[in-house]
């Protein structure tokens, strides 16, 4: 039996964040389909302050969260700037997703850095781990 909160009577099935995504989806799709890819990052950064409702606006809470993640490392940006960049990255990721839904299928240019390391390990009979995620655009 699943004890997930979404299956309990009286639990919230749709949140304000869900509604925001549904309302914003046509805007994201049209923007991703009409703007050249080279402009996405700048545009995402420009609109991020207006779409960051999913993140806390409480400076102490943001600083605490960034502090837990950063530990003792010095960060080049303030916690608020990090939060804004996170929102911009999410927007840009959503542009990529929306562009992929075009009828003529978007094919981004993908580059592999460090291929010589992979080839050297394979030639030496060793395995390799290729880390692939959307942490870089």
N, C-alpha and C positions, 0 to 999 in steps of 0.2 A: 504494500500500500504506500502511495506517495504522500508524504506529509508536507509537500510544497505549499507555500502560503496561497498560491493562485488557485488551489483546489479546495480551500476551506470556504465554507459558507460565509458570505459577507465580506470576502476579500475584494480588494480593488482590482478590477480587470483592465481598466483603461486609466492611464495617468495623464496628467497635463502634458508631460513630456511626449507621450504617445500622440496626443492630439496635435502638438506642435510639429511633430515629424510629419503627420498626415497632411496638415495644412501647408507645410513647407515643401513637400515633395514635388508638386508641380513647378515651384520656383527653382528648386535645385535641378530638376530635369531640364527645364528650358534654358537655364544658365549654362549647364554643362553641355547642352547640345548646340548652343549658339556662340558661346565664347571660345576663342582659341585656347587650347590647352596651356600655352605659354603664359596666359593671363590668370590662370586659376589661383595660383599661390597668392598673388597680390590682391586679387578680388576676395579670396577667402579671408585674408588678414584684415581687409577693409571692413568686411561685414561681421567678423567674429564678435566684436563688442556688442552687437545688437542681437546675436543669436546665442549668447552664452548663458541663457537662463537655466540650462541643465547643471551648470556649475554654481557652487555657492558664491555669493557676492560678499560674504563675510571675510574680511581680510585675515582675521586670526585663524579662521578655519582653513583657508587656502594655505596660509603660511605653515600651519601645523601639518597639513597633508603633504606639502612639498618637503617639509623638514623630515618627515618620517621616511620619505622615499630617498631624499638626497643624503641623509645621514650627516656626516661631518664635512662632506664635500662642499666647496664654495660654488654656488650656482651663478652663471653669467647673467641671468635675468632675475627679476623680482618674482615672487610667487604669483602676483597678479598677471605679470607678463607671460609666465609659464602657462597659467590657466588660459589666457587668451590664445596663445600658440596652440594649445591642445584643441581648443574649439576650432581654430583655423585648419588644423590637420584633419579633424573630423569632417569639416565641410569639404575639404579637398578630396578626401577619401570618398565622400558621397558623390562628388562630381564624377570621379572615376567610375563609380558604380552606375550612376545614371547614364554616362556616356556609353557604357557597355550595353545598355538596353536599346541603343539605336538600331533600327532595322538593318543597316548595312554593317553592323558590328565594328566597333572601335578596336583597333590593334595598336596599343601603345608600343613605343620603342623601348625595349628592355635590354639592359647591359649587365653583363656578369663581370664583376671585379674579383680578381684573385683566381681566375681559371687556371693559371700556371701552378698554383698550389694544389688544386684538385688533381690536375693531370700528373704532377710529381708524386702525390700520395698514391694514386691509382697505379702508376708505373712501378712504384716500390712495393706493390702488393698490399697496401694499407687501405683502410676505409676512410671515408670522409663524411663529415656532417655539414650539410648545406643548410644554413639558417635562412629561412625565407618568411618574411612577414611584411606588413605595410608600414614599417617604421621609417621609410625614406621615400620621398616622391621624386 
